[in-house]
Amino acid sequence: MDFTISEKMKTVLGMINEFVDKELIPLEPEFVTTDFKDMLPVLEEKRRMVRQMELWGPNHPKELGGMGLTMLEHGLVSEALGRTPLGHYVFGCQAPDAGNIEILHLHGTPEQKEKFLKPLVAGKIRSCFSMTEVDMPGSNPVMLESTAVKDGTDYIINGHKWYTTAADGAKFTICMAITNPDAPTYLQASMIIVPTDTPGYNLVRNIPVMGHSGSDYASHGEILFQNCRVSQKNLLGTEGHGFVIAQDRLGPGRIHHCMRWLGICKRSFDLLCKRANERIIAPGGKTLATRQTVQNWVAESAAEIQGARLLTLYAAWRIDTVGAKDARDDISIIKWVVANTMNKVVDRALQVHGGLGMTDDTIIAFFYRHERAARIYDGADEVHKTSFAMRLLRRYDEAAKKGKK
Ligand SMILES: Cc1cc2nc3c(=O)[nH]c(=O)nc-3n(C[C@H](O)[C@H](O)[C@H](O)COP(=O)(O)OP(=O)(O)OC[C@H]3O[C@@H](n4cnc5c(N)ncnc54)[C@H](O)[C@@H]3O)c2cc1C
């Protein structure tokens, strides 16, 4: 494998890093202390600048108006953007829209693409993804209670979802609901596009998460579908193929998340080292950097970040070369390894900053609050480890049985 990047990509990454440093990091004090929706005008102006530099939608196909980068290239972009919580939003490649764009591009009808995909890629509207339910275990997603029952040419959807990220202000959601209860378990659910102004679609609240309910893009919604009627034309892909489509969303999404987390690692590590070198903690100008505990954190963090980064780049390279299905193990591994590396590095950075680390005067407390969730969403650590271990053990078992024959 070869992770060398082209001269063009070096230029692109240079431009993005400069933009993040000059245009976005200075907005962070406002971002952590005000409502996201109050920042929309200034963020729209930054988005305009990004479009002008022709850096909009780095991961979206060129024919849709994006840059058409490969998985590996977008991974590197995602890392650069991840250094600030505003990066992905301003460059038009934020979750959950990025995942919705992928599946609409792959499975949408021409009409759905015209109505939902085009304005979404252009950043004119936002979307969300409603799968997780309040009363059912997200860790076992086939256990869904939400239903979409056919009535004439429509579906009538009923269900109670939550953690629908960015529901506040979204123009549509992609809802996962049971359409074929008698089919085999993995073929029971479908994805249905639901415009958020449909009667029966109710955003109950923005859930308070770690003390903040947030607003607009920076929020997580609880949603009640109450006899919500949408045309069967809004079915995405084949009926009963909700989980098949979900797989298309997960592989690339995982690389984007992990590289974003590595951007958070990089930023937190930079802050950790800077503080360690500057903070005098004993007479004679002795800084935190003179203490072995801090030196250990610096060495361990650097090594762990490098290990996590190589694993992620390898998984991206595998997706680009053999496809997401065959790269399943590699995709599984990075989810929990990178999430835990990030949590460790952010925690050490916070600790080195002492009381300052707990305030919103640096970005570390925001990372600490928000990124704990990385060990839960898109599959909790334990679930990924279990399914990966089971696949490994099965292979050993099969090999042993063959050996006996
Ligand atoms: C910030 C955030 C954003 C999210 N955004 C979205 C979104 O946009 N759309 C959406 O649909 N969902 C979203 N989710 C939901 C997320 O996908 C679920 O929270 C996740 O799948 C876990 O499901 P659960 O919360 O129901 O936990 P449960 O399934 O109840 O699991 C609870 C805990 O049990 C343990 N556990 C579960 N299964 C096993 C097992 N087999 N072995 C050992 N331990 C196990 C794990 O520690 C797990 O954390 C988001 C969640 C968060 C926190």
The ligand as an SDF file (V2000), in Angstrom:
LIG
                    3D

 53 58  0  0  0  0  0  0  0  0999 V2000
  -24.3490   11.9550   19.7670 C   0  0  0  0  0  0  0  0  0  0  0  0
  -25.1520   10.8620   19.1250 C   0  0  0  0  0  0  0  0  0  0  0  0
  -25.6140   11.0360   17.8230 C   0  0  0  0  0  0  0  0  0  0  0  0
  -26.4190   10.0500   17.2270 C   0  0  0  0  0  0  0  0  0  0  0  0
  -26.9360   10.2830   15.9670 N   0  0  0  0  0  0  0  0  0  0  0  0
  -27.8370    9.3940   15.4540 C   0  0  0  0  0  0  0  0  0  0  0  0
  -28.5190    9.6820   14.2270 C   0  0  0  0  0  0  0  0  0  0  0  0
  -28.2990   10.7070   13.5730 O   0  0  0  0  0  0  0  0  0  0  0  0
  -29.4720    8.8100   13.7980 N   0  0  0  0  0  0  0  0  0  0  0  0
  -29.7720    7.6520   14.4850 C   0  0  0  0  0  0  0  0  0  0  0  0
  -30.6260    6.8990   14.0330 O   0  0  0  0  0  0  0  0  0  0  0  0
  -29.1290    7.3480   15.6490 N   0  0  0  0  0  0  0  0  0  0  0  0
  -28.1770    8.1940   16.1450 C   0  0  0  0  0  0  0  0  0  0  0  0
  -27.5620    7.9290   17.3600 N   0  0  0  0  0  0  0  0  0  0  0  0
  -27.9500    6.7210   18.1010 C   0  0  0  0  0  0  0  0  0  0  0  0
  -26.8570    5.6820   18.1840 C   0  0  0  0  0  0  0  0  0  0  0  0
  -26.6540    5.0790   16.9450 O   0  0  0  0  0  0  0  0  0  0  0  0
  -27.2640    4.6930   19.3050 C   0  0  0  0  0  0  0  0  0  0  0  0
  -27.2000    5.3980   20.5370 O   0  0  0  0  0  0  0  0  0  0  0  0
  -26.3510    3.4860   19.3470 C   0  0  0  0  0  0  0  0  0  0  0  0
  -26.6000    2.6530   18.2400 O   0  0  0  0  0  0  0  0  0  0  0  0
  -26.5650    2.6560   20.6480 C   0  0  0  0  0  0  0  0  0  0  0  0
  -27.9200    2.3250   20.7970 O   0  0  0  0  0  0  0  0  0  0  0  0
  -28.6600    2.6200   22.1970 P   0  0  0  0  0  0  0  0  0  0  0  0
  -28.3940    4.0330   22.5820 O   0  0  0  0  0  0  0  0  0  0  0  0
  -30.0660    2.2100   22.0310 O   0  0  0  0  0  0  0  0  0  0  0  0
  -27.9130    1.7240   23.2610 O   0  0  0  0  0  0  0  0  0  0  0  0
  -28.2520    0.1670   23.6540 P   0  0  0  0  0  0  0  0  0  0  0  0
  -28.4670   -0.6280   22.4130 O   0  0  0  0  0  0  0  0  0  0  0  0
  -29.3190    0.1800   24.6690 O   0  0  0  0  0  0  0  0  0  0  0  0
  -26.8760   -0.2700   24.2980 O   0  0  0  0  0  0  0  0  0  0  0  0
  -26.4260    0.3080   25.5410 C   0  0  0  0  0  0  0  0  0  0  0  0
  -25.0430   -0.2030   25.8700 C   0  0  0  0  0  0  0  0  0  0  0  0
  -25.0930   -1.5960   26.0360 O   0  0  0  0  0  0  0  0  0  0  0  0
  -23.8690   -2.2050   25.6740 C   0  0  0  0  0  0  0  0  0  0  0  0
  -24.1460   -3.2670   24.7000 N   0  0  0  0  0  0  0  0  0  0  0  0
  -25.0930   -3.2890   23.7490 C   0  0  0  0  0  0  0  0  0  0  0  0
  -25.0470   -4.4320   23.0320 N   0  0  0  0  0  0  0  0  0  0  0  0
  -24.0310   -5.1500   23.5410 C   0  0  0  0  0  0  0  0  0  0  0  0
  -23.4470   -6.4240   23.2210 C   0  0  0  0  0  0  0  0  0  0  0  0
  -23.9010   -7.1550   22.1920 N   0  0  0  0  0  0  0  0  0  0  0  0
  -22.3970   -6.8360   23.9660 N   0  0  0  0  0  0  0  0  0  0  0  0
  -21.9220   -6.0920   24.9910 C   0  0  0  0  0  0  0  0  0  0  0  0
  -22.4310   -4.8820   25.3210 N   0  0  0  0  0  0  0  0  0  0  0  0
  -23.4530   -4.4290   24.6140 C   0  0  0  0  0  0  0  0  0  0  0  0
  -23.0010   -1.1050   25.0670 C   0  0  0  0  0  0  0  0  0  0  0  0
  -22.0690   -0.6540   26.0390 O   0  0  0  0  0  0  0  0  0  0  0  0
  -24.0050    0.0090   24.7740 C   0  0  0  0  0  0  0  0  0  0  0  0
  -23.4070    1.3030   24.8490 O   0  0  0  0  0  0  0  0  0  0  0  0
  -26.7220    8.8750   17.9510 C   0  0  0  0  0  0  0  0  0  0  0  0
  -26.2240    8.7000   19.2450 C   0  0  0  0  0  0  0  0  0  0  0  0
  -25.4650    9.6650   19.8360 C   0  0  0  0  0  0  0  0  0  0  0  0
  -24.9860    9.4560   21.2510 C   0  0  0  0  0  0  0  0  0  0  0  0
  1  2  1  0
  2  3  1  0
  2 52  2  0
  3  4  2  0
  4  5  1  0
  4 50  1  0
  5  6  2  0
  6  7  1  0
  6 13  1  0
  7  8  2  0
  7  9  1  0
  9 10  1  0
 10 11  2  0
 10 12  1  0
 12 13  2  0
 13 14  1  0
 14 15  1  0
 14 50  1  0
 15 16  1  0
 16 17  1  0
 16 18  1  0
 18 19  1  0
 18 20  1  0
 20 21  1  0
 20 22  1  0
 22 23  1  0
 23 24  1  0
 24 25  2  0
 24 26  1  0
 24 27  1  0
 27 28  1  0
 28 29  2  0
 28 30  1  0
 28 31  1  0
 31 32  1  0
 32 33  1  0
 33 34  1  0
 33 48  1  0
 34 35  1  0
 35 36  1  0
 35 46  1  0
 36 37  1  0
 36 45  1  0
 37 38  2  0
 38 39  1  0
 39 40  1  0
 39 45  2  0
 40 41  1  0
 40 42  2  0
 42 43  1  0
 43 44  2  0
 44 45  1  0
 46 47  1  0
 46 48  1  0
 48 49  1  0
 50 51  2  0
 51 52  1  0
 52 53  1  0
M  END
$$$$
